[in-house]
Amino acid sequence: MKKILLLIFATLLNIFGISAQKPNTEWFEDARFGMFIHFGPYSVLGAGEWNMDTWPITKSEYAPLQQIFNPQAFDPAAWVKTAKDGGMKYIVVTSRHHDGFSMWDTKQSEWKITNTPYGKDILKQLADECKKQDIKLGFYYSLLDWNRDDYQWTTGRTGHKAGRDSTKINWDSYISFMKTQLTELLINYGDVAIIWFDGHWDQTEEDNRTSYATKADWHYDEIYGLIHTLQPNCLVANNHHLPPIKGEDYQVFERDVPGTNESGLSGQEISRLPLETCNTMNKSWGWYITDDDWKSPAEIIRLLVKTAATGANLLMNVGPMPNGVIPPECVTRLKTVGQWLEKYGQSIYATKQGVVTPQSWGVSTQKGNTVYIHILDVNTKELNIKIPNIKSAKFLNLPDKLVWKKDKKSGNVHFALPEKLDEINTVIECKI
Ligand code: GLC
């Protein structure tokens, strides 16, 4: 009864356009490192999460996965432990990916985890465990759908080979389905830290970085309003590859440190909102049996450092195997990253972009009057940089005494560096 009243109240507030106050993003900006989890029936196929569209597989061919998907070894405590051991401060898990399969006991569809032989609600177990272990949990939610007949797939760039009947498209019904599903997620799973949307780009002419034109009206105003009304502190994010729109609480980048565009999925203007970039530990989001192109722990640490130096969070992905276990390759890597953070995390957590802009030798982060210089190029012999009002400087992770002096005329600080620098990242801590 309480839930129904809450829902009516939220709907009324929405109708009258009463928007909730801005959610608190402080925890998010302090967090700097989060875990992304891609898990669903696609994991059974061991080939990422796009196989329904790329092989392609029709929805009737894909349907038996519901009878096969049975993650018996799923242990929410083990997932949370892996995140915590990695020094990660939040988790974003796929609640429903592009194949439209719901990882919770939704009342809006039969295409869901509780209709598999496994039969249990994955999100509920994970939400309870996150609460118990005091780590924030957010839900990835796909806007596009390769399974539902009412989704407007004819104007979309994907999902054309799913074997759907175009006469069954009903956009109003699809929007209302999404709103009801999001309501379920926001009233039945405790505090939801983030709703992380993906798939907007399905309805754009091309995957561009500037035009907001879309072939489908996503009703963002209503959807974002609903989220903020049901949970005023839930952050709304959208991986639309564009600068944020009204109602979004932070800006998402995909596979790129903000300001770089190596993946070809970034290059959009950087907003003043908090930032996050997501990335993969090998090349894939969903479990991919032949993908052993793992980033080394050092590479992950350096990516995290470079990301933090732009004032952004890194949401690092793991793709659990079909039995529900996070691949050991991920677990061991994250453990090493976590050990590094345990020792030197003060140069990452709760920092902002530092006074020294990214250079060929490395980057900087800053917390109050402490500036952290991160030297990522081991061949660096000396540094000549501007750090206004420097008072002291020392190595955070080398035993050597740091030799430095300030040139009165230029104001530059000169650091003479030892022969052997740290292989991962030499950190200098400066007080200003
Ligand atoms: C892309 C992919 C999707 C993945 C996401 C993660 O949008 O379509 O499969 O979940 O990136 O950022």
Boltz pocket constraint, residues with backbone or C-beta under 6 A from the ligand:
constraints:
  - pocket:
      binder: B
      contacts: [[A, 38], [A, 49], [A, 50], [A, 198], [A, 199], [A, 239], [A, 254], [A, 278], [A, 285]]
      max_distance: 6.0
